[in-house]
Amino acid sequence: MTVDSVITLENDVNCLLLEKVNYENDNYFLAVVLTIDEEPSNNYVIFKEIIEDNENYVEKVEDVSLLRTLLGLFTVNVDELIKCLPDVSV
């Protein structure tokens, strides 16, 4: 799985993978749920990537402590990306 790709969950809901972090040797993705028109909604979810028998799966992270830790990591990644943006005068 890669950032900027769309995954379809078992319930036919599509999610766009926005960011990826590695924490304790596991990959996690911050994703936005897409509407029926394939537009981003206001619903976000964090998935853990599971690889079994050369197949990729996701599992929703529900542990509050882990969610807080991962949100902090995603925030750091986004902050670093923002710092790399060119200075644009308006």
TORKOL-4160 file (C-alpha; in steps of 0.2 Angstrom, whole numbers, padded with zeros to 4 digits, m for minus):
90
<pt num="1" X="0000" Y="0000" Z="0000"/>
<pt num="2" X="0006" Y="0017" Z="m0004"/>
<pt num="3" X="0001" Y="0035" Z="0001"/>
<pt num="4" X="m0011" Y="0043" Z="m0012"/>
<pt num="5" X="m0019" Y="0027" Z="m0016"/>
<pt num="6" X="m0037" Y="0022" Z="m0013"/>
<pt num="7" X="m0042" Y="0006" Z="m0004"/>
<pt num="8" X="m0059" Y="m0002" Z="m0003"/>
<pt num="9" X="m0064" Y="m0009" Z="0013"/>
<pt num="10" X="m0075" Y="m0025" Z="0015"/>
<pt num="11" X="m0090" Y="m0014" Z="0017"/>
<pt num="12" X="m0087" Y="m0006" Z="0000"/>
<pt num="13" X="m0081" Y="0011" Z="0008"/>
<pt num="14" X="m0067" Y="0019" Z="m0001"/>
<pt num="15" X="m0053" Y="0028" Z="0009"/>
<pt num="16" X="m0039" Y="0038" Z="0002"/>
<pt num="17" X="m0022" Y="0035" Z="0011"/>
<pt num="18" X="m0015" Y="0052" Z="0015"/>
<pt num="19" X="0001" Y="0049" Z="0026"/>
<pt num="20" X="0011" Y="0034" Z="0032"/>
<pt num="21" X="0022" Y="0032" Z="0047"/>
<pt num="22" X="0031" Y="0017" Z="0054"/>
<pt num="23" X="0029" Y="0014" Z="0073"/>
<pt num="24" X="0037" Y="m0001" Z="0082"/>
<pt num="25" X="0040" Y="m0010" Z="0065"/>
<pt num="26" X="0022" Y="m0008" Z="0059"/>
<pt num="27" X="0016" Y="0003" Z="0046"/>
<pt num="28" X="0001" Y="0015" Z="0049"/>
<pt num="29" X="m0009" Y="0025" Z="0037"/>
<pt num="30" X="m0019" Y="0041" Z="0040"/>
<pt num="31" X="m0034" Y="0040" Z="0028"/>
<pt num="32" X="m0049" Y="0050" Z="0024"/>
<pt num="33" X="m0066" Y="0042" Z="0020"/>
<pt num="34" X="m0072" Y="0046" Z="0002"/>
<pt num="35" X="m0090" Y="0050" Z="m0001"/>
<pt num="36" X="m0101" Y="0041" Z="m0014"/>
<pt num="37" X="m0094" Y="0054" Z="m0027"/>
<pt num="38" X="m0076" Y="0050" Z="m0022"/>
<pt num="39" X="m0074" Y="0066" Z="m0013"/>
<pt num="40" X="m0065" Y="0068" Z="0004"/>
<pt num="41" X="m0077" Y="0068" Z="0018"/>
<pt num="42" X="m0075" Y="0075" Z="0036"/>
<pt num="43" X="m0071" Y="0057" Z="0042"/>
<pt num="44" X="m0054" Y="0051" Z="0045"/>
<pt num="45" X="m0047" Y="0035" Z="0051"/>
<pt num="46" X="m0030" Y="0027" Z="0055"/>
<pt num="47" X="m0026" Y="0010" Z="0049"/>
<pt num="48" X="m0013" Y="m0003" Z="0053"/>
<pt num="49" X="m0006" Y="m0012" Z="0038"/>
<pt num="50" X="m0007" Y="m0031" Z="0040"/>
<pt num="51" X="0003" Y="m0042" Z="0028"/>
<pt num="52" X="m0001" Y="m0060" Z="0028"/>
<pt num="53" X="0003" Y="m0073" Z="0014"/>
<pt num="54" X="0009" Y="m0059" Z="0003"/>
<pt num="55" X="m0008" Y="m0050" Z="0004"/>
<pt num="56" X="m0011" Y="m0033" Z="0011"/>
<pt num="57" X="m0025" Y="m0029" Z="0023"/>
<pt num="58" X="m0029" Y="m0015" Z="0035"/>
<pt num="59" X="m0036" Y="m0015" Z="0053"/>
<pt num="60" X="m0043" Y="0000" Z="0060"/>
<pt num="61" X="m0034" Y="0007" Z="0075"/>
<pt num="62" X="m0045" Y="0009" Z="0090"/>
<pt num="63" X="m0034" Y="0009" Z="0105"/>
<pt num="64" X="m0035" Y="0027" Z="0111"/>
<pt num="65" X="m0017" Y="0028" Z="0118"/>
<pt num="66" X="m0010" Y="0021" Z="0101"/>
<pt num="67" X="m0021" Y="0034" Z="0092"/>
<pt num="68" X="m0014" Y="0048" Z="0102"/>
<pt num="69" X="0004" Y="0043" Z="0098"/>
<pt num="70" X="0001" Y="0040" Z="0080"/>
<pt num="71" X="m0008" Y="0057" Z="0078"/>
<pt num="72" X="0008" Y="0065" Z="0085"/>
<pt num="73" X="0018" Y="0056" Z="0072"/>
<pt num="74" X="0007" Y="0061" Z="0058"/>
<pt num="75" X="0007" Y="0079" Z="0064"/>
<pt num="76" X="0026" Y="0079" Z="0064"/>
<pt num="77" X="0026" Y="0073" Z="0046"/>
<pt num="78" X="0014" Y="0086" Z="0040"/>
<pt num="79" X="0023" Y="0100" Z="0049"/>
<pt num="80" X="0040" Y="0094" Z="0040"/>
<pt num="81" X="0031" Y="0094" Z="0023"/>
<pt num="82" X="0024" Y="0111" Z="0026"/>
<pt num="83" X="0041" Y="0118" Z="0031"/>
<pt num="84" X="0048" Y="0111" Z="0014"/>
<pt num="85" X="0034" Y="0121" Z="0004"/>
<pt num="86" X="0041" Y="0135" Z="m0006"/>
<pt num="87" X="0038" Y="0153" Z="0000"/>
<pt num="88" X="0025" Y="0160" Z="m0011"/>
<pt num="89" X="0021" Y="0179" Z="m0011"/>
<pt num="90" X="0003" Y="0183" Z="m0013"/>
